[in-house]
Amino acid sequence: MMLSAALATLLLTAGTTGKAVLFRVICMQAQRVEVSVNGLLSNLAASDPAIPLYTGTVTIDQSGDLPYQYVVDGKPEVPLTSKRKSSPFLR
């Protein structure tokens, strides 16, 4: 299935063993949504099946910028580049 929209919010909060990073993404018609942080996949879940907002918290043990990418139904999103001004999902 095609993903018709995706929005993401990344929130950092301090934790005792690392940083808890909250990921939120809206994915229309998705069966499985994950986030890959530094190459490690974590599942995201929708609390209400009628609302396509998927969330999940990932604990990281390092500071600074970390590469992350959403994976929907086994397919990674196309990363934004400086040449592309909008999300590839919002077409």
Secondary structure, 3 states (H helix, E strand, C coil): CCCCCCCEEEEEEECCCCEEEEEEEECCCCCCEEEEECCEEEEEEECCCCCCEEEEEEEECCCCCCCEEEEECCEECCCCCCCCCCCCCCC
